[in-house]
């Protein structure tokens, strides 16, 4: 069955709408039977609807999840949403979480469903907001801890804690050097940073450093996020926004660390 861009975008947009409406069955029903949620990227994924239901009961159901949508990008059956999540942990504490959410969609029983949801946001930064919330944050933190242990168990809770281990400032610096070279049109610098990097438009459209330099020259980048061993940033040029995802191999801060993959998502990919 052929699906239009509008079909693909609508299928992805239903996720945050259902979460905001506290529509548990509706949200879980958006996923394929073998669907996967990795939220944040770097934590242990939740696979299958039973695990996804536990994820909902832990992180979505007990609180209000609102959002501000900045850009939506459709590339084939993949949607990348550039949003700021507004998560009300309690009446006294609302978290502002800059996020990129990637939805990989697949046809199942004649409908588009979410095969994978990957949310790129920074768990350490969110914890920092908790700390700055002071005494008002303590009840919300304790409630989250209890709910997590009840629904996820000790192993699942430790899996979520894996989101703390990000590339951090060193990984961001590596990605920023690439973004600076690309946006300034410095093809020599770009080749140096991406010497052993797989470059694609979307997931599998081949791209060269020359093409990337031409497309990104004169662009501006911001919203740099490190999530797990991945980095992501918003890139805008001539009023058109894209999102660039990178993966890093090796130990950041060592000479062996390098960008291993770059995926460039725009509506044209």
C-alpha positions in Angstrom: 0.0 0.0 0.0 1.4 3.4 -0.9 1.4 6.1 1.8 1.7 9.8 1.3 3.9 12.2 3.2 0.8 13.3 5.1 0.0 9.7 6.1 3.5 9.2 7.4 3.6 12.4 9.3 0.2 11.9 10.8 1.1 8.4 12.0 4.1 9.8 13.9 2.3 12.9 15.3 -0.3 10.7 17.0 2.3 9.6 19.5 2.7 12.8 21.5 -1.0 13.7 21.1 -2.0 10.3 22.7 0.6 10.8 25.4 -0.7 14.3 26.2 -4.3 13.0 26.3 -3.3 10.1 28.6 -4.8 7.6 26.1 -2.9 4.6 27.2 -4.4 2.0 24.9 -4.3 4.4 22.0 -0.6 5.2 22.6 0.4 1.5 22.9 -1.7 0.6 19.9 0.4 2.9 17.7 3.3 0.4 17.8 3.9 -2.7 15.8 3.7 -6.0 17.7 7.5 -6.0 17.8 7.9 -2.3 18.3 10.8 -0.7 20.2 11.1 2.4 22.4 14.6 3.7 23.2 13.9 6.8 25.4 16.5 8.3 25.9 18.8 6.9 23.3 21.6 5.1 25.3 19.2 3.5 27.7 18.0 -0.1 27.4 15.3 -0.3 24.7 11.8 -1.6 25.5 10.8 -4.2 23.0 7.3 -5.5 22.3 3.9 -4.1 23.5 4.2 -5.6 27.0 7.4 -3.8 27.7 6.1 -0.6 25.9 3.1 -0.7 28.2 5.4 -0.8 31.3 7.3 2.1 29.8 4.0 4.1 29.5 3.0 3.2 33.0 6.3 4.4 34.3 7.1 7.6 32.4 3.9 8.8 30.7 0.9 7.8 32.6 1.7 9.4 36.0 2.5 12.8 34.7 1.4 15.4 32.1 3.4 15.4 28.9 3.0 18.5 26.7 5.2 19.7 23.9 6.2 22.5 21.6 6.8 21.3 18.0 9.5 23.2 16.1 10.0 21.2 12.9 8.8 17.9 11.5 10.9 16.2 8.9 9.6 13.3 6.7 12.1 11.0 4.9 10.4 8.0 3.4 8.7 6.2 6.3 10.9 7.9 8.9 9.8 11.1 10.7 12.1 13.2 12.8 10.3 15.6 15.2 12.2 18.6 16.7 10.4 19.3 19.9 10.7 20.7 23.4 8.9 18.3 25.8 7.2 20.0 28.8 6.9 17.3 31.5 4.9 18.2 34.6 6.5 16.1 37.3 4.3 17.7 40.0 2.3 20.9 40.4 5.5 22.6 41.5 7.9 21.2 38.9 7.7 21.2 35.1 10.7 20.0 33.1 11.7 21.6 29.8 13.5 18.9 27.7 14.9 19.7 24.3 14.4 16.6 22.2 14.7 15.0 18.8 12.3 12.1 18.4 12.8 9.7 15.5 9.9 7.5 14.4 10.5 4.6 12.1 7.2 3.5 10.7 6.1 0.3 9.0 2.9 -1.0 7.5 1.1 -3.6 9.7 -2.3 -4.9 8.9 -2.9 -2.1 6.4 -2.0 0.7 8.7 1.2 2.6 9.4 2.5 1.8 12.9 5.6 2.8 14.8 8.3 0.1 14.5 10.8 2.1 16.5 10.7 5.3 18.6 14.1 6.8 19.4 14.2 9.9 21.7 17.4 11.9 21.8 17.6 14.0 25.0 20.1 14.4 27.8 19.3 12.6 31.0 22.1 14.3 33.0 20.6 17.7 32.0 17.2 16.6 33.1 18.6 15.5 36.5 20.2 18.9 36.7 16.8 20.5 36.4 15.6 18.2 39.3 18.4 19.4 41.5 17.8 23.0 40.7 14.1 22.4 41.7 15.3 22.0 45.3 12.8 20.8 47.9 9.9 21.0 45.5 11.5 18.3 43.4 12.0 15.7 46.2 8.4 14.2 46.2 8.4 13.9 42.4 11.8 12.2 42.4 10.8 9.8 45.1 7.5 9.0 43.2 9.4 8.4 40.0 11.8 6.1 41.8 9.1 4.0 43.3 7.2 3.7 40.0 10.3 2.8 38.1 11.1 0.0 40.5 7.5 -1.3 40.5 7.1 -1.3 36.8 10.7 -1.9 35.5 12.3 -3.8 38.4 15.9 -3.4 39.4 17.3 -4.5 36.0 15.0 -2.3 34.1 15.8 0.7 36.3 19.5 0.1 35.8 18.9 -0.1 32.1 17.3 3.3 32.2 20.2 4.6 34.1 22.4 3.7 31.1 21.1 7.0 29.7 23.5 8.8 32.0 26.5 7.5 30.1 26.7 9.9 27.2 29.5 11.3 25.1 29.2 14.5 27.1 31.0 17.8 26.4 33.9 16.0 24.6 31.5 14.3 22.2 29.7 17.6 21.6 33.0 19.3 20.9 33.9 16.6 18.3 30.5 17.0 16.6 30.7 20.8 16.8 34.0 20.8 14.9 32.3 18.9 12.1 29.3 21.2 12.1 31.6 24.3 12.1 33.5 23.0 9.1 30.4 22.0 7.2 28.5 25.3 7.8 31.5 27.4 6.9 32.1 25.5 3.6 35.5 24.3 4.8 35.7 21.1 2.7 39.3 20.4 3.8 38.4 20.6 7.5 35.3 18.6 6.8 37.3 15.8 5.1 39.7 15.8 8.1 36.9 15.3 10.6 35.0 12.7 8.5 37.9 10.7 7.0 36.5 7.4 8.1 32.8 8.4 8.4 29.8 6.8 6.6 27.7 9.7 5.2 24.1 9.2 4.2 21.0 11.2 3.4 18.5 9.6 5.6 19.5 6.1 6.4 20.8 4.8 3.1 21.0 7.6 0.5 24.8 7.9 -0.3 26.4 11.3 0.2 29.9 12.6 -0.3 31.7 15.2 1.8 31.7 17.6 -1.2 27.9 17.3 -1.5 27.5 17.8 2.2 29.7 20.8 2.2 27.7 22.3 -0.7 24.4 21.7 1.0 25.4 22.9 4.5 27.6 25.9 3.5 26.1 29.0 5.0 23.8 27.1 7.3 23.4 27.7 11.1 23.3 25.0 13.7 22.0 24.8 17.2 20.3 22.5 19.7 23.3 20.1 20.0 22.3 17.0 22.0 24.4 14.1 23.2 22.4 10.9 23.9 24.2 7.6 24.5 26.9 7.4 21.9 24.9 9.5 19.5 24.9 13.2 18.9 22.3 15.3 17.1 21.8 18.9 16.0 19.4 21.1 14.2 20.7 22.7 11.0 18.9 25.6 9.2 19.6 27.1 5.8 17.5 29.5 3.8 14.5 28.8 6.0 14.7 25.0 5.7 15.5 23.0 8.8 17.2 19.6 9.0 18.5 17.3 11.7 21.9 15.7 11.6 22.6 12.6 13.6 26.1 11.3 14.3 27.5 8.3 16.0 31.0 8.2 17.6 33.3 5.3 17.9 36.3 5.0 20.2 36.9 6.8 23.5 36.0 10.4 23.4 39.0 12.5 24.4 41.4 10.1 22.8 42.9 10.3 19.3 41.1 7.2 18.3 37.7 8.8 18.8 36.0 9.7 15.5 32.6 10.1 13.9 31.7 6.7 12.5 28.4 7.6 10.9 26.5 10.8 9.9 22.8 10.8 8.8 21.4 14.0 7.3 17.6 14.3 7.5 15.7 16.9 5.6 12.3 16.7 3.8 14.2 16.3 0.6 15.9 13.0 1.7 
